Amino acid sequence: MINRFTELIFIDEASPSTLAIDDWKILTQGGYTACDVKYKTAKSFINRCPMLLTAQQQLEFGPEDQPAMDRRLRNYAFKSLPNPKKKAAEWLRKHPMECVVWASNEAQPASDHEESSDGGSGENEASQIDDGILNDEEKEALRTLAMAEDCTGPPEDAEQTLAEDEERSEEDLNSDDDQRISNMRKALHQSTRGSLRHRQITSMLQTCLREREEQRARDELHYQRRQDRLVARGVPRAHADLLPKNASDPLPIVLKNDLDVLRQKTIEEEMERRKLKARQAFEGRWLRETEKELCECVEKSHQTRDPHFRANLEAYVDVLCNKLKLHHQSLGTYNTAEALEERRRVGVDLGILRQQDQHLVRCVHEPLPTRSELACEEVSTETAQSDDESMFLTPLPAMEVVPASVPDDCAIPDELRCPHGTKKSRSKIRRSQTETPNKRSKNTILNYFHSQKS
């Protein structure tokens, strides 16, 4: 806390417990001070600061340390005024340091008179310097200062900085000046030159101005890097110079067009790169052999009737699919549009995929549609269509309907009566004729037309 800028140490309402005894000795001794080994980070220093203490009673540090502290401290006794004046009390509140200086000059204990009569003037002056007593010049400097603007004049570097700051032109205070800097400049002009407040505001203002200059330098460097990136992408230097410094401002039309062209060119290059990667992936021998093996396993699993062998083939198909998936993931071609298109083309070239079935390939690692699979789907599709057609029946005109003697006989052709176009067997017809009349009739299309006829 004590450095070369510390000019005075003042402790109000001091007591022996305010500081440790070692700290009391260090602060009150003065001169060159070497800190104890227990302060590992503290450095030795030369203490030339005067120290003023106020206490309600005599400081007693104990029998072991009291003699040492008595040699370091000079005690002054203050008495209350019998008739204090209000104006004087107000003046004392506003100028407490002047009271301390006056009291230190006027109040002297009896021991001082005895020492002054015995010793010479040279020894007295030397003892005063050793004890840290203020000399006349320092007392006069303290009398001319108020409490709000305490301390002596500023150092030479602060005075020089203040002069440089006052010589700044109004051009530096442009419209984007921070409000904080403006307030500090106003407070600097209102404070007394050379006071502690003036020095503090000057230091804070210097810090703000330095930070603002550093921020401007960083912004300029960032702007230059943005321009360099545009030039590196292919934008002409003349167009890059039109880039606004503020990133939130809109871009010029010329620069925006250049960026659109570059963006489209980048997209095309990326597509070509992905196509080349997919083509190189499917040109590999391992990938083609795996595709063939996968197709053969799927064909065998559809053709075999042994459930155990089919289960083994299906498990092996899953293994091959997982291999293809991991291979494409390692190459970076997993489920990309270019890799999917390349697989369709390679499947046709290898003969494991028909040209008209390319649209059925939706993944780069799933099994390709086989011919047996597609044939089964075609048969099931035709059967479903014939079943749907058999559901729609058109009744014949009424004049062409001939009444039947048997309940099962009607004008509906046999082709429409049977969904697959086959005639009803004789055993089924005979069984229906011999059925008991108590059996409940079914709701069939035949009964429906028979009821309409009756």
Secondary structure, DSSP 8 states (H G I E B T S, - for coil): ---TT---EEESS--TTSS-HHHHHHHHH-EEE---TT-SS---EEE---EEE--SS-----TTTHHHHHHH---------SS--HHHHHHHHH-HHHHHHHHHHH---HHHHHHHHHS-HHHHHHHHHHHT---HHHHHHHHT--STT-S----HHHHHHHHHHHT--GGGS-TT--HHHHHHHHHHHHS-TTSHHHHHHHHHHHHHHHHHHHHHHHHHHHHHHHHHHHHHHT--HHHHTT--SSTTS---HHHHHHHHHHHHHHHHHHHHHHHHHHHHHHTSHHHHHHHHHHHHHHHHHHH---HHHHHHHHHHHHHHHHHHHHHHHHHT-TT-HHHHHHHHHHHHHHTSS-GGGGGG---SSS----HHHHHHHHHHHHHHHHHHHHT------GGG----SSTT--SS-HHHHSTTS----HHHHHHHHTS-TTS-----HHHHHHHHH-
